[in-house]
Amino acid sequence: MNSVAVITDPLYLEHNMGPHHPESPDRLRVLYKMLRESPVGQKVKRLSPRLATHDELQWVHSPAHIQHLADTKGRSVPLDPDTSTAPRSYETALLATGGLLVGIEAVMEMEADQAPSWNLRTPGAPEVHCAFALIRPPGHHAERDHAMGFCLFNNIAVGAEYLIKRHGLQKILIVDYDVHHGNGTQHVFFISLHRYPFYPGTGSAREEGEGPGRGYTRNIPFSGGQGDEEYLRAFEDTIVPLALDYGPDFILVSAGYDAHERDPLGGMNVTAQGFAAMTQKILEVAKKKCRGRLVLSLEGGYDLQGLRESVEACLGVLAP
């Protein structure tokens, strides 16, 4: 049985972009409630996050961008038409990126008694083979020098750099099944399934990366309305063969659930069982190629029932 960690913290509820904004604190309230009520919540370890450092953020973001967000501390500041800060958003964003790094570190350390003191709430816990960072704000739209699309810092991209720079890994695979293209993450190697053309306007099949990264991006665009069958076919025909051929040292997942059939923003028809099946296929690759080392990071998903069902189903795969 896998030992699965989840990263949670009440401070993630402090980022609030307004009473009618879809990326609301209620998204995590419903997930934290699920962990208390669902049997799967009894199977996972709870980890506390930490704040990401400026040095870690600068692997992905410009100093000017980091300082701009730091200057919003204590204030509500519009950043783009969809994205703004609340008084504690800067601290929450640091904790979101740092929360993902805690999950990565727990998986890399493996033995609980070897983990850093800030990492674990329960001493003497078993090995952590995979983790799910239940964090916000999300991150995959954040670019090097600006926030956008509900995202402040690019959590998953910082996570990939952390594995390279702190642990010396060379092959990091990022799979992004959020309905929106992860434009910020595309500057790191990744495979993305998403609706296109759609926000943010990037992600055509022709986009394969640039410069030294050319060929290290694979976009799988859908026109809209696709569901479990089409997504799983993409996994079977394209994603799994590519991933097995690449042979990653570690797999990160931008786990967005706005392709769910109930989601008000996505226009797709994936079910909770579909997300679980995708997670199962990713886990199988991780077990074959990188000793099961896998960390998911929450991205989108704006129907609360669909979000709860989908995350619960995915955790059920990770912690059967």
Secondary structure, 3 states (H helix, E strand, C coil): CCCEEEECCHHHHHCCCCCCCCCCCHHHHHHHHHHHHCHHHHCEEEECCCCCCHHHHCCCCCHHHHHHHHCCCCCCCEEECCEECCCCHHHHHHHHHHHHHHHHHHHHHCCHHHCCCCCECCCCCCCCCEEEECCCCCCCCCCCCCCECCECCCHHHHHHHHHHHHHCCCCEEEEECCCCCCCCHHHCCEEEEEECCCCCCCCCCCCCCCHHHCCCEEEEEECCCCEHHHHHHHHHHHHHHHHHHHCCCEEEEEECCCCECCCCCCCCEECHHHHHHHHHHHHHHHHHHCCCCEEEEECCCCCHHHHHHHHHHHHHHHCC
